[in-house]
Amino acid sequence: MRVVFFGSGAFGVPTLEALAGGHEVAAVVTQPDRRAGRGGRTTPTPIGAWAGGHGVAPIFKPENVNEAGVRDAVRAIDVDAWVVIAFGQKLGRELLAGRFAVNLHASLLPRWRGAAPINHAILAGDTETGNSVITLAERMDAGLVLGQRRRVIEASHTAGELHDLLAGDGPELVLDVLARQASGTLEPVEQDESLVTLAPKLSKADGRLSWGVPAAEVRRRVHGLTPWPGAFAELDGEPIRIGRVQEAGAFAEEGVAGELCDAGTGLVRCGNGTGVRLLEVQRPGKRLMSWAEFQNGRKLPAGERFGDGR
C-alpha cells in the first residue's frame, strides 16, 4: 500500500517505521519545527526528525493542514490510505473527502476520548487499556472502530512507560487494519455513546498531590502524571516532584498524612491508615533520583512531614 502519514508526537514513530518497512510512505505531514530546550533551538517533531533522517519525502510542516494550498498538495498524492497518529491538528471535511483515513488512539474507545487517554486510564484506576484504530469523524475520537488491541496496566506503570508500550503495540494493529482494508474484510463497529468517557488535556495544576487520600489513589496520581505534568509535594517550602511510589500496606497506628514514618525506606503515611514508599523523587533543578540518593543528601529524620502540593 501507498500511504500518507500524519503525525507529530513520538507515539507514532514505531508505526511510521513499520509502514516504511512494509509499505510505501509517499509523504509525511507533521507540525512545524518549534523552538525547544534551554537554548531555544528550532527542533523538528519526533515524526519530522524520523522522516528526515530516513529519506522520506516530501515532508509537509504546515501551520494549518486545511489551508487550501496544503490541502490540494496532499490530496494530489495518489495513495491507498492516510494514517493519522498524534498529529495535533484536526483534518477538515474538505481535506478528508473521499479518502480512506484511519487514526490510532491510545485507549479502548469509547473509553477515554481526548488528548490524554493514557494518563486518565491510570488516574481512574483502570486495570487494562489498549489501542483503537478508528475512522476519522467530525467529533473527536468518535469514528467507527476498525480494530483494537488490549494491554494490562500494571501497578508499577507510569504514564510514560505505558505510552511507550502502547506505541510499540501500534504497528501490528495498524498493519492488520490496512491488510483487512486491502482484502475487503474490514468490519467497522459503531461506538456505544453510553460508554463514552473523556480524557481532557492535563495542566501543571493537576500535579498537586494530596497525602490524605488512600495510598492507591496517591500511587495512581503519581504514576498517571509521570513524566508530565508531574506530581508535586511540598517539603520545607520547596516543591518536590514525586516520580514513582509503591503501596506499602496498612498502618496499625494513627498519624498525620504526609508524615515520613521510615526515613530509610521513604515510607510516607497516606489516608485511611495506608502508606506509600517513595521510590523516585526530584528537587527543583535537579535530576530524578532514587529515594536512597535523595536521602543521602537531605538526611531527613522520621517524623518529617511532606505537605500537599501547591
C-alpha positions in Angstrom: 0.0 0.0 0.0 1.0 3.6 -0.6 0.2 5.8 2.5 0.4 9.3 3.6 1.4 9.5 7.3 0.1 12.4 9.5 1.8 12.6 12.9 3.9 14.7 15.3 4.4 13.0 18.6 6.7 10.1 19.5 3.8 7.8 19.9 3.6 7.4 16.1 7.2 6.7 15.4 7.1 2.9 15.7 4.1 2.7 13.4 5.8 5.1 10.8 8.9 2.9 10.9 6.8 -0.2 10.4 4.9 1.4 7.5 8.2 2.4 5.9 9.4 -1.1 6.1 6.4 -2.9 4.7 4.6 -0.3 2.6 5.4 2.8 0.7 5.2 6.1 2.7 4.5 8.6 -0.1 4.6 11.6 2.2 4.7 12.7 5.8 2.6 15.6 7.3 3.7 16.9 10.7 3.6 20.0 12.8 6.1 22.8 12.1 9.5 22.8 13.7 9.4 24.6 17.1 11.9 26.2 19.5 12.7 23.8 22.3 15.2 23.3 25.2 17.2 25.7 27.1 18.9 27.0 24.1 15.7 27.6 22.2 17.0 25.7 19.2 14.5 25.0 16.4 13.6 21.4 16.6 11.5 19.1 14.4 8.8 16.9 15.8 9.8 13.3 16.6 7.9 12.3 13.4 9.6 15.0 11.4 13.0 14.0 12.7 12.5 10.3 11.9 11.2 11.0 8.4 14.0 13.5 7.6 16.6 11.0 8.9 15.3 8.2 6.8 14.8 9.9 3.5 11.0 10.2 3.5 9.9 12.9 1.0 8.0 15.1 0.7 7.6 16.2 4.4 4.9 18.8 4.9 5.1 21.0 8.0 2.0 23.3 7.8 0.7 25.6 10.4 -2.7 24.8 9.1 -3.1 21.5 7.3 -6.6 22.6 6.0 -5.2 25.7 4.2 -6.1 25.4 0.5 -2.6 25.1 -0.8 -1.6 22.4 1.6 -4.8 20.6 1.3 -4.5 20.5 -2.5 -0.9 19.4 -2.4 -1.6 16.5 0.0 -4.7 15.4 -1.9 -2.8 15.3 -5.1 -0.6 12.5 -3.9 -2.1 9.2 -5.2 -2.2 6.8 -2.2 -4.4 4.0 -0.8 -4.7 5.2 2.8 -3.9 8.0 5.2 -2.7 7.0 8.7 -3.1 9.6 11.4 -1.4 9.3 14.8 -1.0 12.1 17.4 -0.9 14.7 14.6 -2.1 17.7 16.7 -4.4 19.3 14.1 -7.9 18.4 13.1 -8.3 17.3 9.5 -11.2 19.1 7.9 -14.1 17.7 5.8 -12.7 19.1 2.5 -9.3 17.6 3.2 -10.7 14.1 4.1 -13.3 13.9 1.3 -13.1 10.6 -0.4 -10.0 9.4 1.4 -9.6 6.2 3.5 -8.1 7.7 6.6 -7.6 5.9 9.9 -6.4 7.1 13.4 -4.6 5.2 16.0 -5.8 6.2 19.5 -4.3 5.0 22.8 -7.4 3.7 24.5 -10.2 1.2 24.2 -12.7 3.5 22.7 -15.3 4.7 23.6 -13.5 4.9 26.9 -11.1 7.9 27.2 -11.8 10.1 24.1 -9.5 13.1 24.2 -5.9 14.4 24.5 -4.7 12.4 27.5 -6.1 8.9 27.4 -3.1 7.1 28.9 -2.9 9.4 31.9 -6.6 9.2 32.6 -6.7 5.5 32.4 -4.1 5.3 35.2 -5.7 8.1 37.2 -9.0 6.3 37.2 -7.5 3.0 38.3 -8.3 1.1 35.1 -6.7 -2.4 35.1 -6.4 -2.5 31.3 -6.2 -0.2 28.3 -5.1 -0.6 24.7 -5.1 0.9 21.3 -8.0 1.5 18.9 -7.9 2.2 15.1 -10.8 4.3 14.0 -12.1 6.2 11.1 -11.9 10.0 11.4 -15.1 11.7 12.4 -16.4 15.3 13.0 -16.4 14.7 16.7 -13.1 13.9 18.4 -12.3 10.2 18.6 -15.9 9.3 17.7 -15.3 7.3 14.5 -16.1 3.7 13.6 -13.8 1.2 15.4 -11.8 -0.9 12.9 -9.7 -2.8 15.3 -8.5 -2.9 18.9 -5.7 -4.5 21.0 -5.7 -4.7 24.8 -2.9 -4.3 27.3 -2.9 -4.8 31.1 -2.0 -1.8 33.2 0.4 -2.9 36.0 0.5 -1.0 39.3 4.2 -0.1 38.6 3.4 1.5 35.2 3.9 5.2 34.8 2.1 7.1 32.1 5.5 7.4 30.3 6.1 3.7 30.4 2.6 2.8 29.3 2.9 5.4 26.4 6.0 3.6 25.1 4.4 0.1 25.5 1.2 1.2 23.6 3.3 2.9 21.0 5.1 -0.4 20.4 1.8 -2.2 20.2 0.6 0.2 17.5 2.2 -1.1 14.3 0.7 -4.6 14.5 -2.8 -3.2 14.9 -2.4 -0.6 12.1 -0.9 -3.0 9.7 -3.7 -5.5 10.4 -6.3 -2.9 9.7 -4.6 -1.9 6.4 -4.4 -5.6 5.4 -8.1 -6.1 6.0 -8.9 -2.9 4.1 -6.9 -4.2 1.1 -8.6 -7.6 1.3 -12.1 -6.1 1.7 -12.7 -7.8 5.1 -12.9 -4.8 7.4 -15.9 -4.8 9.7 -16.4 -1.3 11.2 -18.2 -1.1 14.6 -20.0 1.9 15.9 -19.0 3.2 19.3 -21.5 2.9 22.2 -22.1 6.5 23.1 -23.5 5.5 26.6 -20.0 4.3 27.5 -18.1 7.4 26.5 -15.6 8.9 29.0 -13.4 11.9 28.3 -9.7 12.4 28.8 -9.1 16.2 28.6 -5.6 17.7 28.3 -3.7 18.0 31.6 -2.1 21.0 33.2 0.5 21.6 35.9 -2.3 22.3 38.3 -3.3 18.6 38.0 0.0 17.7 39.7 -1.0 18.9 43.2 -0.5 15.8 45.4 -2.6 15.2 48.5 -1.5 12.7 51.1 -4.9 12.5 52.8 -6.3 10.0 50.3 -5.7 6.2 50.3 -2.3 5.0 49.1 -3.8 3.5 45.9 -5.0 7.0 44.9 -1.7 8.5 45.7 0.0 5.9 43.5 -2.4 6.4 40.6 -1.9 10.2 40.7 1.9 10.0 40.9 2.2 7.4 38.1 -0.6 8.9 36.0 1.2 12.2 35.9 4.8 10.9 35.3 6.6 12.2 33.4 4.3 15.2 32.7 3.0 17.3 34.3 4.4 15.5 37.4 3.1 15.1 40.9 4.4 17.5 43.5 4.5 17.6 47.3 6.0 20.4 49.5 9.0 19.9 51.8 10.4 22.8 53.8 8.8 25.2 51.4 10.3 23.5 48.3 8.2 21.7 45.6 9.4 18.1 45.5 8.4 16.0 42.4 7.4 12.5 43.3 8.2 10.3 40.3 7.4 6.8 41.5 5.9 5.2 44.6 4.9 1.7 45.8 1.9 1.0 48.0 3.1 -0.2 51.4 0.1 -1.7 53.1 -1.8 -0.6 56.2 -0.7 1.1 59.4 -1.9 -0.2 62.7 -1.5 3.2 64.5 -2.9 6.6 63.5 -0.8 9.6 62.5 -0.6 12.6 60.2 -1.0 12.2 56.5 2.3 13.1 54.7 4.4 12.0 57.7 7.7 10.3 56.9 7.4 7.2 59.0 10.6 5.4 57.9 13.4 7.6 56.7 15.4 4.7 55.4 12.8 3.3 53.1 10.9 6.5 52.3 7.7 5.3 53.9 5.1 8.1 54.0 1.7 7.9 55.6 -1.4 8.4 53.5 -5.1 8.4 54.2 -7.2 5.6 55.7 -4.3 4.1 57.5 -2.3 3.3 54.3 1.1 4.3 53.1 3.5 4.5 50.2 7.2 4.2 49.8 8.9 6.9 47.8 11.0 5.3 45.1 12.0 8.3 42.9 12.0 12.0 43.8 13.3 15.2 42.3 14.3 18.6 43.7 13.8 21.7 41.6 16.7 22.0 39.1 18.0 18.5 39.9 17.6 15.2 38.2 15.2 12.5 39.1 16.8 10.2 41.7 16.1 7.2 43.9 14.9 7.8 47.5 18.3 6.5 48.8 20.2 9.1 46.7 17.8 11.8 47.8 18.1 10.8 51.5 21.9 10.7 51.3 21.8 14.4 50.6 19.0 15.5 52.8 19.2 13.2 55.9 15.5 13.6 56.7 14.5 12.3 60.1 11.5 10.1 60.7 8.6 12.4 61.7 9.4 14.9 58.9 6.2 15.8 57.1 5.6 16.3 53.4 2.9 18.8 52.7 0.3 18.7 49.9 1.4 20.1 46.5 0.7 23.6 45.5 
